[in-house]
Amino acid sequence: MARMKELKGRSVVLREGRLVERAKLNREYLMSLENRYLTRNFDLEAGRFTNREIDVNAMGGWESPTCQLRGHFLGHWLSAAALYYEQTGDMELKAKADAVVAEIAACQKDNGGQWAASIPEKYLYWIAAGRNIWAPQYTIHKLLMGLVDLYLYAGNDEALEVADHFADWFDNWSAGYTREEFDNILDYETGGMLEIWAELLEITGSEKYRRLLSRYYRARLFEPLLQGEDVLTNMHANTTIPEILGCARAYEATGDEKWLEIVKAYWKCAVTDRGCFATGGQTQGEIWTPKMKLKARLGKRNQEHCTVYNMMRLAQFLFLETQDPAFLQYMEYNLYNGIMAQSYYRAVNTESNREEKGLLTYFLPMQAVSRKGWSGEMDSFFCCHGTMVQANARLNEGIYYQDGSRLYVGQYLNSDVEFELTSGRVRIEQREDTMNGLLQSSSENNVAQTVNEIAGAQESRPGVRKYVFTVRTKEPSTFTLALRIPEWIRAKALILVNGVTEETTADSTRFAEVYRVWEDGDQVTVILPIGLSFVALPDDASMGAFRYGPEVLVGVTSQERILRLPEEDEGDPTKELVTEDERQWGQWNVHFRTEHQEPGISFVPINEIGYEPYQMYFKVEDRD
């Protein structure tokens, strides 16, 4: 039985303005990093670097030659470059990546034909001896991941050869330990090594990868999970998430159900039983919170970016296995309030009329009052710096899925998708009808200002999100369009086919399905009632955060505030917020303000916050 597949790469063209801009900035950033700096630590380890001068323009932070994680970022960079090539055929970026791989191959040759890392082999032996060392296998995994991705998505055979020869070193090294000794080694962060061995097993079929899968089976984590034990509370989160992604890939490569059961047990322990913040994210200080106890963990280091990216990948896998739309809802929350809130900030400061920029914030603080801490382009290169370039290279993913003659719409984002049916190739164009009546997007008045009915008829920001799906097909095509119903809708969703009502539903546990013989130009309209919700903490119903649809709103304030509700609000915090600054040129803003607080508080989406102080969670009390 064929497995449901995600449609991605050149099958999906993203047209969502905010995401297209991020993808563009991300690609420009990848191109801006010089190859000599990307490969510097590999050249140093292989003895190929001969320049005696210190280059102050080189990559710093975790990429400094004095850092034990030096070289990890290159693997992320290679993966991101490979993804762009898969999507667009970007030959400039591919040529740059191919040159990087050629240099890594030369380093591997000078290292003796197997070792290809930016750190010395002795780091691995030190771990075996019980000496503290900072995550060498995490660092090495990033290179192996980038090499394999460049082979899979950009057809670089040399990248696969380097990875395969490097795996020989690990096969020989790991064979020298007893099971208990290697279990001790696995207690040090291994990153996604398990995932890489599964990936290479499926690519090559080599028995060495079966051996490595067996050796990297982390029984001390996996077996208690299978027994339903809570092994995550107060444990480092992103140490284990990549290991579970490895289990997911091992299941796909081997078909062994035990791998799948581990993944499901982890999700239950990490998400279902533990709960999330209103953003969809988790963690404080990089560790999992206690189950359903979040109030005491609102701090300055919530929601590490790496965990957002990796848990979205895990949700993606579980959706493909279960077809449960709850995993897609999880991904939507984390996209708007994680990926979009923690990277590539751009805005014009209205006071100075200057553009403000922010590359990446490692954490998303949730303590009142908080500020995001933005990193620079060349001075940090911590772990989240790497997942940032990957996450923003995958923005056209997770939107559409195909299972035979059924097309699933996972996310509501302007985009085009093409897919194959027995009757031929079909394209669907998804567009949001913003009902704004005008095209002007800035103070540059370069579009026709034609009088139209929509501009005047839609006086205020619509209370619905409206999406139109247009079918393009040369021949009549029979298939099912399965539409996700978000849990955040405020009333029943409405689905129309060519203007005629097909279904109304508020059931977010299933997909609304439209089955028919489709003609070219057929249209499906999805209308999603949207509004405010107050998302209370699981351990304190009087304290919560506001969401508008999938987007978390934060109050812009420099001091902690308590919301005291007057009698007319009837104890409903959402009634305290009213629309503010709702229109800007041709677009509707999602901006609010408090009605009865003194002084008032303005609320904006967390993904629009740059350097302002903000408060996400508010204590709510009735006014005496």
Secondary structure by P-SEA (a helix, b strand, c coil): cccbbbbcccccccccaaaaaaaaaaaaaaaaccccccaaaaaaaaccccccccccccccccccccccccaaaaaaaaaaaaaaaacccaaaaaaaaaaaaaaaaaaaaaaccccccccccaaaaaaaaccccccaaaaaaaaaaaaaaaaaccccaaaaaaaaaaaaaaaaaaacccaaaaaaaacccccaaaaaaaaaaaacccaaaaaaaaaacccccaaaaaacccccccccccccaaaaaaaaaaaaacccaaaaaaaaaaaaacccccccccccccccccccccccccccccccccccaaaaaaaaaaaaaaaaacccaaaaaaaaaaaaaccccccbbbbbcccccbbbbbccccccccccbbbbbbbcccccccaaaaaaaaaaaacccccccccccbbbbcccccbbbbbbccccbbbbbbbbccccccccccccccccccccaaaaaacccccbbbbbbbbbbccbbbbbbbbbbbcccccbbbbbcccccccccccccccccccccccccbbbbbbbbbbbbbbcccccccccccccccbbbbbbccbbbbbbbccccccccccccccccccccccccbbbbbcccccbbbbccccccccbbbbcbbbbbccc
